[in-house]
Amino acid sequence: MTVQTQARPGRLVDLFERGLDAPICLTWELTYACNLSCVHCLSSSGRRDPRELTTAECKAVIDELERMQVFYVNIGGGEPTVRSDFWELVDYATAHKVGVKFSTNGVKITPEVARRLATSDYVDVQISLDGATEAVNDAVRGPGSFATATRAMENLRDAGFTGFKISVVVTRENAGQLDAFKAIADAYGAQLRLTRLRPSGRGADVWDELHPTAAQQRQLYDWLVANGEQVLTGDSFFHLSAYGDSLPGLNLCGAGRVVCLIDPVGEVYACPFAIHENFLAGNVRSPGGFTSVWRESELFADLRHPQTGGACTKCQHFDSCRGGCMAAKFFTGLPLDGPDPECVQGYGADALLARGEVRPPKPAVDHSHRKTRAVPVSIGLSPPTHAPVSACEESPLAGFRP
Amino acid sequence: MAGIDLDRPWRLHPQVAVRPEPFGALLYHFGTRRLSFLKDRTLLDVVNRLDTEPSARAACLEAGVAPADLPRFGRALATLAHGDMVIERTSS
């Protein structure tokens, strides 16, 4: 909601384009460890990083966020609840006036945890679900993940936690299930949140097959317009605004301007979808901490200059879509001042064709579970067939029978 | 939107946090989990005075709002009231 008293005040999008002294909210991936191996994982999570921020370091970051008046953090991972100090950090944040919204696959949302969460005004929960049916969901998130999410949602509902979020990444496989997702959310007293599939992390490997078709994008836009503020999007579909009316939200790439990402080892990236050294602004462990990274990094200063050049600025729709998502362009190998790969005017598809077979950049950080298991080494597995010759026998060949 | 009743006492909702910004302020409601933007420093001043002034009108005038501008500020406060950001103060 925007509240103004003048007839023609400056547009928020212009104000935010130049950045704020503190982020409005930020994403904080607490761990790269995860019990799942979703094919589209943005952060290529799986294995814990041994350099993970300690409990004390996390609390120091929270202290900074409190001083900067960051209203809330979106905590994710990995699966953040597998950190043994997860609830301690949640309690610490809310006690320091930093609200918490955390994303989970539901693995730790037991009836007891759900009851505890239901009593807090400052904690919101987001259950990830990428199919309205088990088959569609588990194909992306892995066997058993639909059942896990469903059990978590039942526990939250039974505990009286209304308004938790069900977070869906829209793919080619589930784009036809939007009404079914809405029905699930309604049945649990939850709110539906749809977000965009990004070619980030392992998402780069499946983006070509899973990103919605042009026709699906159009249906999604119409569906979002029809459902208005009932359905959350985290501002992730602003590239669709070039179809016509803007969707609710800021309709601006907030990377380094009003949002950013802190990763499990303290690295600060411009946005949650851009875990790559090109978007690395600094580390919370450096002198000055997160505050000086946010306020002084050269990268963020660059991102806070309004885009003035490039093919998109000449397009009549630039004012509504602003050239789309920086991370989507980068990880599909497109220039940052050109069209989004899913540009609704079709310029992105043309750009992808023009790109040819150039390999898009890969993130340097990958904590995926190792798919190939080590071959067990079998030494001395055959049981002894006879007693040792003697404990004092000195010959190295004693008892050896070829 | 019609304005609020300027002659009644109002207050910021207790679950709302205010962060001043050069352009005005950001308001975040921890209950509804909604963010609002005040694009006006004077309006921020009004909102900050609601708690201690006997009426919204008094808060506006103390913040330097010209009497002719009261209807516009009344409408802005009504938008905030609609989002539960400001609520009527009951004398208790």
HADDOCK unambig.tbl for C-alpha pairs under 7 A between the chains (distance, minus, plus):
assign (segid A and resid 1 and name CA) (segid B and resid 35 and name CA) 6.74 0.50 0.50
assign (segid A and resid 1 and name CA) (segid B and resid 36 and name CA) 4.70 0.50 0.50
assign (segid A and resid 1 and name CA) (segid B and resid 37 and name CA) 6.36 0.50 0.50
assign (segid A and resid 2 and name CA) (segid B and resid 36 and name CA) 5.63 0.50 0.50
assign (segid A and resid 2 and name CA) (segid B and resid 37 and name CA) 4.74 0.50 0.50
assign (segid A and resid 2 and name CA) (segid B and resid 38 and name CA) 6.28 0.50 0.50
assign (segid A and resid 3 and name CA) (segid B and resid 37 and name CA) 5.96 0.50 0.50
assign (segid A and resid 3 and name CA) (segid B and resid 38 and name CA) 5.03 0.50 0.50
assign (segid A and resid 3 and name CA) (segid B and resid 39 and name CA) 6.24 0.50 0.50
assign (segid A and resid 3 and name CA) (segid B and resid 76 and name CA) 5.87 0.50 0.50
assign (segid A and resid 3 and name CA) (segid B and resid 79 and name CA) 6.84 0.50 0.50
assign (segid A and resid 4 and name CA) (segid B and resid 38 and name CA) 6.18 0.50 0.50
assign (segid A and resid 4 and name CA) (segid B and resid 39 and name CA) 5.23 0.50 0.50
assign (segid A and resid 4 and name CA) (segid B and resid 40 and name CA) 6.31 0.50 0.50
assign (segid A and resid 4 and name CA) (segid B and resid 76 and name CA) 6.22 0.50 0.50
assign (segid A and resid 5 and name CA) (segid B and resid 72 and name CA) 5.83 0.50 0.50
assign (segid A and resid 5 and name CA) (segid B and resid 73 and name CA) 6.13 0.50 0.50
assign (segid A and resid 5 and name CA) (segid B and resid 76 and name CA) 6.21 0.50 0.50
assign (segid A and resid 69 and name CA) (segid B and resid 19 and name CA) 6.62 0.50 0.50
assign (segid A and resid 71 and name CA) (segid B and resid 28 and name CA) 6.78 0.50 0.50
assign (segid A and resid 121 and name CA) (segid B and resid 30 and name CA) 6.79 0.50 0.50
assign (segid A and resid 121 and name CA) (segid B and resid 31 and name CA) 6.27 0.50 0.50
assign (segid A and resid 122 and name CA) (segid B and resid 30 and name CA) 6.14 0.50 0.50
